[in-house]
Amino acid sequence: MAGWHPIKRRDFVRKLRALGFDGPHRGTRHEFLVFGQHRQTIPTNPDYSLPQLKMLLRQVEQIIGRKISVDEWDAL
């Protein structure tokens, strides 16, 4: 059964790149990915907890303009 689960930073970046983001690029404090004219900041911790992942995914959904299902996320 699929469900949301914590993820490593490296895997999160890989999945965002599969969604069309470019990067990561260096910022002053954090790295970021670019989608069109939008930036998605990538926290520096090596693992993202479930609440942090959900917060980041809400931001990503606003940037790309659609929802990301669990099945789609797992397939990336």
N, C-alpha and C positions, 0 to 999 in steps of 0.2 A: 504494500500500500504506500503510495506516494504521500509525502507531506513535507512541510518546510522543516529544515534542519540547519544547524550552524554550518558555516562554510569558511574555508581558508581564504585569505586575502587574494592569493595567487589565482584561485579558482573563480573568485568573484570578478576579478579583472578580465579573466579569459572569457567568461560568460557575457560580460558587457561588450567586449570586443566582438563577440559573435552577434550581438544585437545591433552593431553598427557604430559603436563608439570608437574613437581614435585615441591612442595614448598607451600608457600613462605618460603625462608630461610633468615636469618638476614645477612645483609652486614654492611659495616661501616657507610654508609649514607642512603642507600636505601635497601629495601628487593628485592629479586630476585627469579625468577623461573628458573628451570633447565629443558632442553630438550636435552637428550644425553649429549654431552660435551659443549653445548651452554647455555649461561645465558641470560635471559631477565630481565632487571632492571624494577622494578615497582615503579613509582613515588609515593611520599607520600601523595599527595593531595587527598581528599576524593572523588572528582568528576573529571572525565576526559572530557574536552571539545571535540567537534567534531574534530578540527585540531589535538589535542593531541592524540585522539583515532586513527585517520588515520595514524599518524606517528608511533605509537606503533604497529599497525596492519601490516604496511609495514615491520617492524623489525621481527615480528612473522612470516610473510610469508617467509622471507628469511631463517629463522631458520628451519621451517618445510618443505621448498622446494616446496610450492604450494600456490596458491591464496585461499583466504577465501571469499566466496560470502556473500552478505547480508543475503540471506536466510539461509545459513549454520550458520552464526553468530547468527542470531535470534533463530535458533533451538537449539543452545548449552545451 
